[in-house]
Amino acid sequence: MWKPACPLFTRSWGRGMRRVWAIWEHKQCTQSSGSPSSSARSPRTQAEKEKRRREKQTAILNNQSTKVEDEGIKWNEKGTIVYRGSTLSGEKKDTSLPFPAFYSPQYVESCWYQWWEKEGFFSPEVHSRLPQAVNRCFSMCIPPPNVTGNLHLGHALTVAIEDALVRWRRMQGYKVLWVPGCDHAGIATQSVVERWLLRQRGKRRKDFSREEFLREVWHWKNEKGGEIYHQLRKLGASLDWSRSCFTMDTAFSDAVTEAFVRLCDSGLVYRSEGLVNWSCALDSAISDIEVDSVQLSGRTLLSVPGYEQKVEFGTLFTFAYPLEGQDREVLVSTTRPETMLGDVAIAVNPDDARYQALHGKYCRHPFTDRLLPLITDPLVDMSLGTGAVKVTPAHDHTDFLLSQRHSLPRLTVIGGDGTMTSSCGQWLEGVRRFEARVRVVEALKERQLFRGRQDHAMSLPVCSRSGDVIEPLLKRQWFVRCEQMARRAIQAVEDGELRIIPSMYNKTWKTWLSDISDWCISRQLWWGHQIPAYRVSLSGSVDTDEERWVWGRSEEEARERAAARFGVTPDAVTLTRDPDVLDTWFSSALFPFAMLGWPRQTQDLQQFYPNSLLETGSDLIFFWVARMVMLGMELTGQLPFKQVLFHSLVRDNHGRKMSKSLGNVIDPLDIISGVSLQRLQDKIKDGNLEPRETSIALKAQKKDYPKGIPECGTDALRFALCTYKAQGEDIRLSVSQVLNCRRFCNKMWQTVRFTLGVLEQAGRDPQTLAEVSPFSSEDRWLCSRLYSTVLQCERGFESYNLQAVTAAVQSFWVHSLCDVYLECIKPVLTGASTEGFQRQAAVRGVLLHSVSVSLTLLSPFMPFLTEELWQRLRPHLAGTVATSLCLQPYPQSSQMSHWHFPQEEGDFAFVQEVVRVARGLRTQCHMTKERPDMWVVCSPNQAEILLRFSSTIRTLSRVSSLNLHCPQGGGDAPPEGCAVDVVDPSCEVHLHTQGTVDTDAQEALLSSRKEKILSKLQRCLSQTEMPHYEEKVPESVRQEMRSRISALEQELKNTEDQLLNLHQLKGQES
C-alpha cells in the first residue's frame, strides 16, 4: 500500500478525490501479521460511516428516530385571508382597507414585491433618493444557482442571510448592488435536456447536430429556466433584476473567452496529458464536485447505467504474479482486477528486506506476456500486507506519479466509452469494463493465479449526474496551473487582505491551497463555452501527428496568431476548433467581475469591484471561492471581494444532508405556501431513487409531516433560517421552528392592531422620536430596552451574527413590549389609572415609536410583514420621508441615546425576578382568579426599586396589594401562613393565601431547594480546600468565591427558616 503522505500528485485531481481513489483502489497485498498503520484504519472508518448511515435509515424505517417532527407540528389553521383590493401589478398596495383580524401570509405578501421592483428600490440608483445616503458602496453577487433546478432550503438560507445584509446596508444609506444570476450548469443542463428529449421524442443527443442540439437546450432553458427567478422573487430577494446575469449571455461569454486567452498567453493554461474524472455514461471529464462518494461496508451489488445486472463492488481480489526465471510469486490485491491488463510494474520499498534479492527482477504478465519490472520506491508502505503493489499508471493517480519518476509506460486499457481497449488483446477488446472484471477473475483462476477474495470497506466514486461509476482515464486536456495563484491566495488571507468568516476556515484554506493540483478545465460536452482554441494544420506539413494549438478571441485572431507563430501566411493555415467546452466552474470563477462588464471598464466595474462580500455555503470553499480568488487576482490584479462569509449546511430533521439522492430535499415554496403529504410523496415517487432509498424517504416524510406542511409564509421562513447559528454547526431546520416564527408574525400583527386602536382613539397628533419623552419608570425602562436592542442589532449585523439580531428583536417584542409593557399600560389607557392625560400621551408616543422602530429593525428579515404593518402606522409617524420601509433609515443607537436609562433597565431585571417568583407561587397554590395580598421582605435599596415599579408588580403578579418589609427599616411584617419563595439571599416573596396553600407541596419545594443549595455550597467549599488553593488562585477569584459562599449560606438559612415556619403552620393546622 502506498504511504499516506505523498509529496506530489497528478495535476488534475483535488485532495478530496485523491482520498476517494486511494480508498477505492487500495491495492494492498494479502494482509500479514503486524499492527495496522493509520492508512489501514481508513477502510474501517469508512465502514463505521456506512454503519452510522444505515443505523439512521433503520431508525427511520422502525420509527426509532429520537426526534419526530410531527410531535412539534401543532397548528390550528384559522383560515386564509385573500387581499381583495383593486391594486394593479406594480402599484402600491391599498393599506386603507380594514385591518384583518389575524395574520395571513397570503394576504400580507400580495402586491408588495411588484411595487418594490417597479419603483426601482433594489437598484443602486435609488441611492440618490435616500436622505440618509452616505458615500459608500456595498456590492455582492448571489451564488448563481443552476438553471436546471429549483431552489432548496440551502438556497433559501443563502437568500435569507444575503438579503438581510443587503437590505440593512441599503437602509443605512449605502449604494447597494446585489446582482442576480444563473449558471448554465453544463453537465447538469445537458443531462436534463437529453433525458427530456428521450422521453418526449425518443431521440438521443447523437441524433442531432451540435447546432440543432444547442437550439433545443436554449428552447428548454427559455421555457423552464425562469422557475428559479420566480422562487427568488417569492423569497423577497431585493436583487437588481435589471442587471441579471446568465453565464451563457453574450457579454459573459466574451469575458470567458478573454479570460481563457489571457491565461493561455501568460502560460497559466496549457494542454497536456493527465488523469481526469471520467464518466463513461456522459463520455466526458467531470469536476470533483460532481462526484459523490458512496460508502460501502463490504460486498455490495449496485446498479450501473448500461448494465442490466447489478455489479459487485466492495470486494478485494488477490492474485499472484510469477517471477521470471524463478519458482516464486509476488501477491498483489486490488478492488479493480480489470485494470491489471494495464499493469506495467510491481513496486516495493527499497528498505524492505523481503524483496532485497528481487530488486531489478521481473514478473511475467499472465495474459500479455509482458515483463513487469520489480521497482523500488519509498512511496510504498512495506508495513501493509506483503509490501508489494501493482502499478497501473493510466488508471491510478499515485501510479501515474510513479510512472513519471521511473519512466514507465502508460497503457490505457479502458476507453472513454467504458469498454476494454485493443491493448488487452482480442479476448477482452470491446468488452464492457465490469464484465471484463468477471472474465479476468475467471482467467486468473484457470491459470491457478487467483489467491482469494474478501469483503472490503471502500468509498466508491459515482457521477452525481448520471449515476455512473467514475473511471480515472488518461486524456489530453486543457489545464490551469494553480500553484503560483494558490500561493497568492494564501498570502492574501495571511496578510489580512482577504478576511474569511468564521476564521476556523483559514487553516482549511491554507492546507488545501498548499497542496493544490493543476485544474482540468476541459469537458467533452456540447452545452457550455466552447474552448476558444484551435488545432492548426499547415499546408504542405508532413508531421500530422504533432499537435499544434493556438487560441484567440475569434477565429480570425487565432489564424493571425498561427501564421505569426509558424512563419506562414494566413492562407496556409487551416484551423479546427476544439469541440470541448470549459468546466462550468471556470466561468463561475469569473462571476464577481464578469457580471459587472469585465473586461470592459464599465461604470459598474469601477464602482462596485471588488465586491464588498461573498456569502456562500462552506461546501464551496474549494470549488468556487478559491478559484474566484485565484482568477480574480490574476485577471484583474485585485481580490474579487474583501470578505468571505461562510454559512453551514442545512440538514433534515434526522441529521442527514439534504440531497436529491436521499429524497429529503424540501422546496422552500412548499413551506411558504404549504403542501399536502400526498404531494410531498408524489415528488419522491417521481424521482430517480433506488427502491430502498424511496422507501426510507417516504417513511421519513410520513412520520415528519403526517398532515403535510402548513402554510408558513415567506417572512416566517426567512426569520426562522436566520435564528440558527449560521457559522459553525450544521443547521437542522425544523418546520416546527418555522411555525413558531409564524406565531411570532401573528403576535406582531396583533400588537400593531392594538397600537392602531390606541392611536385612532386619541386622534392624530404625530410626534417624532426625538420629541417623545417617557413619563413613568415603565416608559423609561421600555425605551432603554429598545435602545439596548438597537445596540445589539448594530453589533450583530457588523459581526454578521444574524442569530444575535433576530434573538434581540424577538426578545424585545415578545418579552418586553408584549408580556410587560402592553399589560402595564392597559389600565392607563382604559382610564383605570390615576395618571392623567400627560401619562396617556406619553404612553401613546412610546408605544408608537417602539413598534415603529422594532418593525424597522425586523425589516431586513421580514420584508413583507413589516412593510404591511409600517404602512398602516405611517400616517401617525411625524417626519417620515421614505415611501417604503425598505428605504427607511435603519435605527442607530447614537440617535436614540436620549432613550437610554441604564438605571431603570438594571432595576427592572430585579422587578422581573420578583414577578417570576410571585407567579410561581400562584401556580403552586393553584390560584387562577384570586388576587392575594403580597409582601416582599427585602433590603431598603430593593424596597426603593419595588416602590417605583409597584403598579407594574401588582399588574404582572396579579395581586391586590404590594407590601414592603425591611427587617432593619420597618414596614408591616408578612402574616403567618403565607406561601413563601426566595428571590435572592436578601429578598423573599410572601403570598397571603388565606388557608389555600398546599403545605405539603410547599414543603417539597423548599426541601428540594435546600438540597440544591447544599450541593452548590459543597462544591464551592471543596474548591477552597484544594491543595495550595491560597497560593495558586488569584485574590480576585478567591474574593468572588468567598462572596458566592456567603450568599449561598444566607440563602440556605432563609430556606431553613421557611421550612421551620412551615412545620409550625402544619402543627397549628393539625
N, C-alpha and C positions, 0 to 999 in steps of 0.2 A: 504493500500500500504506500502511496505517496505520503511524504511528510506533510503535515497540515500547513506549514508556513512555506510558501513558495515566493521567491523574490520577483517573479515576472510571470505574466500570463498572456495568452494570445490576445490580440488587440481589440477584438470586438465584444468582449464579454464583461459584464459588470460583476461586482463581487457577489451579489446575491445569487445570480445564475450560476456562477462558478461553484458555489456551495451546493446548489441543487445537483449539478452534474457530477460533482465529486461523490455525493452520496449515491447517485444513481449508478454510476459506473462501478465504483467500489471494487476494483479488480484485485482484491487481496487473495492470497493463496489459502489453501486449507489451513484452518486455524490450528496453530500448535500451542503447546502449553506456555505459560508465561502470563504476566499481568498485562491486561489490555491498556493501551495508551489512550490519551484523550480523544484521538481520532476514532478509535474503536468504539468509544462510547456514543458517538454521534448517531449510529443507527438505533441504539436503544432509546435515545432522546426522541427520535422521530416516532418510534413505536409508542412511547409514552404520550406524545402529542395525539397520535391516532387513537390511542386508548381513551384519552380525555374527550376527544371529539365524539367517539362512539358512545361514551357514557352520557354525554349531553343529548345525543339522539335517543338513546334508550330511555332517559328520564322524560323526554318529551312524549315518546310513544306510550310510556307506562304511567303517565300523569304523576311523575315524581319531581317535577320542577319545584325548586324552592320558593319561587315567586310566581304566582299566577296572575296575569294581567287582569283577568276579569274580576278578580276579587276586589280590585281597586276601582273598576269602572262602575260607578254608581251614579246614574244620571237619569233624571226625570225631565224629559223634553217638554217644555212649556208650549212649544209651537213655534212656527216660523212667521215672522212679520216681513212682509214684502213692501218695498218702497213704491208708492203709487204716485209720486209726483210726476209732473209733465216735463221734467228735465230732459233736454235733448243731449245726445252724446257730445261730450266736450264742454257742456255748460255747467255752471256751478250748481250744486245740489241745493234744493229748497229746504232750508232748516227752519222755516217758519211754520211748517206743518206741526200738528200736535205731537208732543213728545210721547213715544211709545211707552207702554207700562214696563217693559222689560227689554233686556238686551237681546238682539237678534243679529248674528253676524251677516246674514244675507241682506238685511235692511241697511246696516251700517256701511258695508263695503261697496254698495252700489254707487256709481257715478263719480266718486272722488278721483280715481286714478285717471280716468279720461280727461277730467278737468285739469289735474296737475300737468299731464302730458301736453295738452293743448296750450296751456298758459306758458309752457317753457320753463317750469320751475326746476327741472332737472338739468338744464343746460348751464354751462359756466357763464353764459351771457346774462343770466338773471342776477349775477353779482352786482351789476351796475344799479339795480333797483333796490338793493339792500341798504337800509340806513345804518346797519351795524357793520358794513363792509370793511374789511381790513385788506391790506396789500400783501396777501399771502395766498398761495395756491395749494390745493390738495388734489392729487390725481391717483387713480387706481384703475386697474383693469380687472374684470371678473375672470376667474379661471374659465376659459372657454369650454363649455360642455360639448360633447359630441353631438353633431347634428342629427344623428340617427335615433337617439333615445329620448326618454323622458327624464325629468329631474327626479331624484330620490331624496331621502331625508338628509343625506350627506350634503347634497347641493343646497337644500333648504337651510342647513346650518350655515353654510358659506354665505348665502344671501342675507340671512338674519344678522350675522356679525358684520358683514361688509356694509350693508345698508344702514345699520345703526351708526357706524363710524362715519359714513358719507353724510348722512342727514345731520349728525352732530356738528361736523365741520361746516356744512352749509349754513346751519343756524348760527354758528359762531362768526359768520361773515367771510369765510374763506371763499375763494374762487374755486369751485369744485368741478372736477371732471371724473365721471365713472363710466367707463366705456363697456358696452355690452358686446358680446361676440360669440361665435360658434366655431368649433373646429371641424374641418372637413372629415377627420377621422378615417383615413384611407382604408385600412383593413376592415374596420367595423362597418363603414358605409358600403363598401364593395360587397362584403359578405351578405348584408341585409338585402341589397338590391338583387344580388344573384339568387338568393332564396325566393325573393318576391317574383322575379321573372320565371323561375322554375315552377312556382306554384300557380302563377296566373296564366303563363303562356306555354309552359312546358319547354322552355328554352334555357340553354346554358350560356355562359359568357362567351365561350368559343364560337357560338353560333352567330355572334355579332362581330363586325369590325370594331376596332378600338373607338373610332369616332361615333359609331352607332351606339355602342355601349355607354359612352360618356354622355350622350344625349339622354339616354334612359336614366342615368344617375341624376343628371340635373333636373329632369322632369320629376323624378321621385323626390328630390330634395325640395323643390319649389312647392310640391303638394303636401309633403309630410313634415318638412323640416321646421315649420313655424310653430309646432307644439311647444317647443322649449321657450320661445319668446312669450307665448301665451301664459305659460306657467310662471315665468319671471314677473310678468305684469300682475298676475294673480297674487303673487307673494309680496307685492307692493314695492319691488325694487326700483329705486329712484335713479334709473340709468338714463343716460343721454342717448335716446334712440336715434337721433339724427346722425350720430357717429357710429352706429352699429357696424361691426366688422366681422366678415366671414373670411376664413383663411384661404378660400379659393377665389375671392374677389380679384379683379384685375390689378388693382393697386397693391394688394397684399402679395399677389403672385409675382409682381415686379420686384417687390422687396426681397422675396425668397430667392429669385434669380440673382439679384445684386449681391446678396449675402454669399451665395454659392460661388459666384465668380471671384469676389474679393478674397474669400478663404482659399480658393484654388491658387489665385495669384500670389498669395503670401505663403503658400506651401502647407497650409494647415489642413486642406482637403487633398487627399491623394487616392489613387486607385491601386489596390493590391489584393493579394490572395489571403484569405483568413477564414477562420471558423465562425459561423454565424448560427443564430437560432433559425432553424428551417422548419416550416410547416409544409409537409408534403401535400396536405389537402388543399392548402392555398397556393402551393407552388411558389412560395415567397419566404424571404427572410422576415422575421418579426422582431419587435423590440422586447426588452426584458419585461416591461410592464404588462405585455400581452401573454406572458407565460405564467400559468397557475401551477403551483406545486401541490400535487395530490399525495398525501401521506399514506403510505401502505405499511401495515404492520407485518406483512408476510405475503405468502402466495395469494394473489387476488386475480380474478378474471374481470377484465374491463372491456367495454365496447369501444372500438376504434373505427372512425369513419372509413368506409370502403371494405370492411371485413364483416362477413355475415356472422361468423362465430366470434365469441369473446376471446380476447388474447390474454395470456398468462403473464403477470408481472409479479415482482416481489420474490423472485427465486434466484439463488446464486448457484451458478453451474461451475463445476471444477473439472478440468481436463488436463492431460499431460502432453508436453512437447518432448519427443525423444531427442536425446543428444546425438549429434552426428558422430559416428565412429565409436560410440561407447554404448555400453548396455546400461544406460542410466536415463532418467527423465526429469523434467522440471515441471512442477504443478503450478497452474495459474487458475484464477477464478474470475468470473465476470457475470454480470446480470444480462449481458447482451452478447451471447455467443455468436450471433450472425456477423459481428464485426471482426471476428478472429480471421476472416479472409483478408482483412486489411492489416494484420499484424506484420511488422517489419523487423522487430527485435524483441528481446527479453532483457529487462533491466534488473540489476541487483545493486546493493550498496557496496562500494569498494572495500568497506571495513568488515563486511560480513564474512566470517571465517568459513562458513559452509560452502561458499562459492569461490574461494580464493583460487582453487585449482582450475576453475572453469572460465576464468577471465579470458576473453578472446576466442572462446569456443563457439560452436554454432549448434542450433537446433534445426531439425528438418520439419518444414511445414507439411502436414499430412495430406493436404489437398492440392497445393500449388507446387509442391516440391521445392519451394523457395527456401534458401538457407537464412535463418534468423540469427544474427549475431547476439551473443550474450554480452551486453554492455554494462558499464558501471557508472553510477551517478549518485551523488549524495542525496538527491531528492527522494530516493527510495527509502522507506522506513523499514528497516530489517527486523524490527520488533513485531511486525504483524505477519502472521502466518509463516510461510516458508521464506518470505522476504524476496520473492521473485515476482515481477509484474510484466504482463503483456503490454506491448507498445503499439498503439494504433493511431498514428499522427493525424490522419484525415478525419477521425471521428471522435477525438477526445482532446480536451484543451491542454491538459498537462503533457500529454503525449506530443502534441504539436510543439510545445516548448522544447521538449526533449529532442525532437527531430531537428530543431534549429541548432541545438548545442552539439549534436553528434552527426550532423549532415546525413540524416536518414531520409529515405524516400517517403512519399506520402501517397498511399494508394486509396483512392476513393472506391469503395465497394458498394455504397448505397447512393443511388441517383436522386435527383430532385423530386422525382415522382414516387419515391419510396420503394423502388424495385432495385434488385441487385444488378450491378454493372457487369460488363464483359470481363473485368479483371478477376471475377470469381470463377470463371470457367463456364462452359456451356451448361453444366448440370444445375447452376443457380441463376444464370443470366435471365433477367426479366421476371424472376420470382419475387413476389412481394416480401418485404423485409421480415415481417413476423412469421410468415410461412417459411421463409428461409431459416429462421431460428430453429424451427422444429426439424427441418431437414439436416441442419448442421449437427444437432444433438444426436440424431439417429445415425448419421455418418460417423461421428466420433465413437459411438457405441459399436458400430460394425468393425471399426479399426481397433477396438479394445483400448481406446484412449480416454474414454469417459470415466470420471472418478467420483461422480455423485452430484447431488443437488440438495439444497436446503432452503428453508424459508429465510427471507432476508428483508429486514425493515429498510424501506427506501423512500425517497421523495421523487416522484415521477413528474417531469415537466410536461405540461399539457397546454396546447394553444387555447387561450380563452375564447377565441373567435370561432374556431372550427371543432374543438374537442379532440384534435389530433395530437398524438404523442410527438413531441419535438425531437428533431434529429439534428445533431451538430454536423454541419457539412462544410466542406472546404469550397469557397466560392470567391471569384474575383468580384470585388465590390468597391464602392467608394467609402472612405473612412475619414473621420475628423481626428487630427492629432489633438489630444486633450491635455497632455502633461503640463505644457507651459501655461495654458489658460487656467488649468486647475490650480497651479501654484499662485497665480494672481488672485483667484477667488478665495483661496485660503488666507492669503495676506490681507485681503480686504476686510475679512472678519477679525483677524488678529489685530489689525490696526484700528479697528473701530469704525471704519468707513461704512461697513455693512453690519447692521445690528440684527441678530436673529433672536426672536422671542418665541418661546422661552429659551434661555441661554443654554439649557441642557443639550440642545441640538448642536452647539458649537463643536463639541467633541466628535459627534457623528459626522458633521460636515468635514472636519479635517481628516478624520480617519478614512472616509470614503474617497475624498478627492486626492488624498496622498497615494492611493493605490488604484487610481482610475486607469482604465484601459481605453484604447482608441475606440471610437464610436462608429459602428457601421450604419451608414445613412441610406443605403440602397434598399429599395423594396420592389419586388417583382409584381407590381400591380398596374392597373390602368387608371384608377381614380387617385388623383393626387397631383403634386407638382412634378411634372416630367423633368428629369435631370437635364439641365442646360449644358450637357457635354456631348461631344460628337466624336465618333471614331473616324479617323482620317484615312482615306485611300488616295495614293498619289499615282498619277498616270505614269505608266512605264515601270512601276516598282515591282520587283520580283519577290520581295520578302513579304508575303501575305500573312504570315503567322504573327509577325510583330504587331503589337497593339500601339497605335499612335492616337492620342486623345488631345483634343483642345476643348475649350469652353468659351462661352460668350453670352452676352445679353440678348443676342439674336443670332440667327444662322449666318447673317452677313458678317457680323463681327467675328464669329468663330472662323469663318472662311479666311478673313484677313489675318487673323492670328496664325492660322495653319500655314498660310503662304509665307508669312514672315518667319515662322519657326523653321520650316523645312526648306526655305530658299527656293520656292517655286512661285509661279504666277497663280492667282486665284482660280483661273480656269483649269489648272491642273489638279485641283483639289476636289475630291468627292467626299461629302460628309454624310454620315449615318448617325442620327441622334440616338442616344441611349434610350431604350424603351422603358427603363425602370423609372420609378418615381422616388422622391425623397421621403425619408421617415417623417411621419406626422409630427414627431417631437422636434424635428429640425425647424419646421415652420412655426410651431408653437413657441419655440425658444425666442423667436423674434417678436412676439406679440407686444411687449411693453413699448417698443418704439415703432414697429411697423404699423400699429393701429393709429399712430399719430402722424403718419405720412412718410416716414423714413423710406428711402434715402433722400427724399426731397426735404429741404429745410423749411417745413411749414411753420405757421404761427403756433399751431398746437404743439409741435415738437419742441419749439424753442421755449414755450411757456410751461408745458406740463411734463417735460422729460428732464431728468429722471423722475419716474413715478415716486410719489411720497411713500407708498406702502404696497407690499404684496401680501395678501392674506389668502391662505390656502390650507389644504389638508396636509398633515405631516407625512402622509404616504407618498407625496410628490416631491420630496426634498431632493431626490437624485434625478428622477426622470425629467422634471420640468424646471425646478428652481435653480439647481446647479447649472443646468445648460443655459438658462436665461442669463445668469450672471456671467458665465464664460463668454457667450457670444455677444452679449451686450457690451462688455468691456472691450472685446476685440474689435467690434464693428463700429461702435460709437465713441470709444475712448472713455466712457463713463459707466458706472454701475447703472443697471436698469431701474433700480429702486433703492431707497435708503434704508428701509427696514423690511424684514420678513416676519410675518406673524403666522405661526402655525396653530391650527386647531386640531383637536383629537378626532378620532374616528367615531362614527355613530354605530352602535351595536343594537341588536334586538333585545327583547326582554329576557332572553335566555343567555345573553352574553356572547352571541355569535355575531361575527362581522356580517353586515348586511350585504348580500350577494345574490345576483340573479341565479347562480348555480345552486343556492340553498332555498330559493323561493321565499325569502323573508324580506324582500325589498318592499318598502311602503311608499306609495306615491303621496307626496305632500298634499295634493289636491284631494285625496281621499280623507285626510284628516281635516282639511279645511271645510269641505262640503259634506263630509260624512259618506259612508258606504256600507252596504249590507254585507253580511257574512257570505252570502251566495256569490256576490260579485267578486269578493276577495278570492274565494275558492276557484271561481271560473278563471281568474287571471293566472293562477298557478297551473290549472289544468291545460290552459292554452300555451303554457311554456314548454321548454325542451328538457325538463328534468328527468333524471333517472327514476324508475318506479319507486325505489326506496326513499330517495330524496323527496319525491312528490308526496308519499305517504307521511313523511315526517313534517313537511311543510303544511299539509292540510290539517294534521293533528294539532300542530302548534297554533295555527290560526284559529281553529275551532275552540281551543282552550283559552287563548288570549282574548279573542273577540267573539264570544258566543252570540252576541246580538249585533255584530258589526262594529263600526266605529261611528260614534255620534258626530254631528256637525260641531266642529270646534272653532272654526273661523281662523282667518289669517293672523290676526293680532295675537290670539292665544297661542298659536303655534310658534310664531316668531319669539314671543316673550318667553315661552317655555324653553326654547332652544338656547336662549341667552341666560337662563337661570342656572344652567350647568357650568361647571368649571371647564372652559373650552381648552385650556392649555394644561396638559398633564394626562390624567387618566382618561380612558375612552368613555364615551357617553352612552349609557343605557337609557335610551329615550322611552318613556312610559306615556301611553295615551292618557293614563290617569293624571299625570302631571300636566298635560295639555288641558285636560278638563278642569283641573284646579285653576289654571290660568284663565279659562273661560269664566269660571265663577268669580275670579277677580275682576274680569271685564264687567260682569253684571253688577258687582259692588261699586265699581266706578260709575256705571250708568245710574244706579240708584242714588249715589252721592250727588251727582250733578242734578238729577231730578229734584232732590231735596233742596239743593242750593238754589236752583231756579225758582222753586216755590218761595223760598225765603226772600229772594231779591224782588220777585214780582209783587209780593205783598207790600213791600216798602216803596215801590216805585223806583224809577231810575235816578240815581244820584251817584254817577260813577266817580271813583277816586283812583288815582294812580297808586302804584305800590309804594312810592315814596311818601304819599300823603296819608296812608293808612297808619294809624297809631294804636297799638294794642292797649287795651284798657285794664284788664284784670291779669292776675297771675297766670290763669289758664291761657289767656290770649298770648301773653309773653312766652309761656312755655311752648305753645304750638309754633309760634313764629320762630323761636330759637331752634326747635326740632326741624323746621323746614330749612333754616339756614344750614344746619349741620348736614341735612340730606343733600342739599345743593353742593356742599363742600365734598361730601363723599362721592357724589356723581362726577364732579370735576376730577378728583383723584383717580376714580375708577376708569374713566374714559382715557385720561392721559396715560395710564399704565395698561390700557387695553384689557382691563379686568371688568368685562361687562357683567359678570356674575355679581360683583360688588355693587354695580349701579342698579341693576334690577332689584336686588335684595334691599337696597337702601330705600328706593322709592316705594316698593310694595309694602315694606315695613312701615314707612311713614303713613301711607294712605290707609292701610288696614288698622294698624295698632295705635297710631297717634290720632289721625284725623277721625276715623270712623268709631273705633272702640272707645275712645276717650272724649275727644273734643265735641263731636256731634252730640254725644249723650249729655255732656255738661251744658251745652248751650240751649238744649231744647227747653228747659224751664225758663231760661232768659227770654227766648223768642216767643214763648206762649204766654208771657206776662206773669208767670208764676214766680218771678224773681223780684226782689226788692229794688234791684238796679233799674234805672230809668232809661230814657231814650238814648243817652250817650253810650251806655253799655251795649244796647242793641245795635246801634250804628257801628260801633267798633267790631262787634261780632260779625256783622254782615261783611264788613271790609276785610277782616282777617279770613273769613271763610271763603269769600270770592277769590282772593288772591292766592290763598293756599291751594285751592283747587286748580286755579289757572296755572300757577307755577308748576304744580305737580303734573298737569297734563303736558306742559311743555317739556318737562324732564322725561316723560314717557314717550313723547312723540317719535324719537328715533326707533323705538321698539314696536310701538303700536300706532302706526301712522293713520289707519282708517278710523279707529275708535276715537283717538284723541282729536282728530280733525272734526269729526261729527260733534263731539261734546264742546270743543273750544268754540266752534262757530256759533253754537247756541248761547254760549257765555259772552261772546264778543260784544254784543250791544251794551253790556254792563261794564265793559273794561275801558277806562279812560286812557287816551293817548295811544291806542293801538293803531299802528300804521299798516302792518302786514295784512294782506288779504287771505293768507293761508298760514296755518300753524307751522307748516314745514319751512316757512321763511321767517318766522318769529325768532327774535334773538334768544339763544339758549341761556337760561339763568346763570348768573355769575355770583359767587359768594361775595365778591368785592362790592357788588351793587346792592347787597342785602345785609350789610354789616349793621344797619340800624335795627335789624330784626334779630340780632344775636344777644341773647340773655343767658349766659352760661350759668348764672346762679340759679335761675328758675329751672333750667334744664337739668342741672345736677340735683336740685332739691326734689324735683318731681320723680326722679328714679326711686327715692325713698318712699314717696307717696304711693307709687305703684306697687311697691313691695307690701305696704300696709294693706292696700286694697286686695292684693292677691291673697294674703293670709286671711283677711276677713271673708272673702268669697269661699275660700277653702273651708272655713268653719261653718259657713252657711250650708255648704254641700254636705259636710259631715253630719250636721244636725238635721238634715232633711228639711231645711227651710226653703220654701219656694215663694210664697206670697208674703210671709211675715217680714216686718221691718223692725228688728230688735234695736235696743239701745246698744251703743258700742263705747267701750272705754279703751283708751290706749295708755299704757304705763310706759313712760319714756323719759328721756333726759330733757332739760329745758330747751336746748338747741333744737331737738327733734320736735318738741311741742310747738315751737315758733313756726317751724315749717308746716306742720299739720294744721295749725290755725289759719295760715294763709290760704291753704287749699281745702279748707273744711267743707265747703259746699261740694267740691268735686268728690271728696271722700264719701260724703253722705250719698251722693247720687250714684257713684260707681259701686259702692259697697252695699247699697240698698238698705241703709239703716235709718232709723228715725232721728237719732241724735248721736253726736260725737262728743265724748267727754274725755278730757286730757288730765292725766295724773302724773305728777313728777314726785317721786319719793322724797327728793330733797327740796322741792319747791312748792308743794301744796297741790290743791285740787282734790276733788272727791275721789276716794279710792273705789275701785270697782266692787260691786257686791259679791257675796259668795254665791256659788252655784253657776258661775259663768263658764262657757266654753272658752278655753284659752289656747293660744298658739304664740309662737315666738317669731318675731321678725328678724331681730339680731340680738346680740347679748344684752343690749340696753333697752330693748323695746319689745313689749308684749301687747297682743290684742285680746281683749275680753269681750265676748258677746253675751249679753244677758238673755239667756234662752228661756227663762221663766218655766223651768222644770222640763223643758223639752229635750235637754241634752242627753245623748246616749253615753252614759258614764263608762260603759264597757268599751265602746268604740273609742272614746277619748283616751281611756287608759291604754288601750292597744297602740294608739297613735303616739302617745308620749313615751311609752316603753320602747317602741321601735326607734324613735328619735334618740332616746338615751343610748341605745346600743350603737347607733351610727356615730354619735358624738364620742363615745368611749373609744370606738375603733380609730377614729381620726386622731384623737388625743394620744392614744397609744403609739400610733405611727410616728407622730411628731416627737414624742418623748424618746422613742427608740433611736431616732436620728441623732438626738443630742447626746446619747450615751455611747455613740460610736467612738472607737479609739482615736485619740488625738483630735477630737472634734474642735476644741478651743484653738488649737494651733493651725489646723488646716482650713477651717471655714472662716471666710471674711467676716468682719464685725457687722457689716450691714446685713448680711444674711442671717447671722445669729440674732440680731435685734429683731428682724422680721419674724424669725421663728419664735422668739420669746413673746412677741405681740400675739401671734397666732395661738400659742398655747394658752395665754391669758384669756383670750376671747373664748376659746373652747371651754375652759374651766368655768367661765362665767355662764356660758350657755348651758353647761351641764348642771350647774347649781340651779339656774332658773327652771330647768326641766324637772329636776328632782323636787323642787318646791311645788311645782304644779301637780306632780304626782301625789305629793303629800296632801295638798288641798283636796285633790280628787278623792283620795281614800277617806278623808274626813267627811266629804259630802256623801259618799256612798254609805258611810256609817250612820249619818243622820237619816238617810232615806230608809235604811233598814230598821 
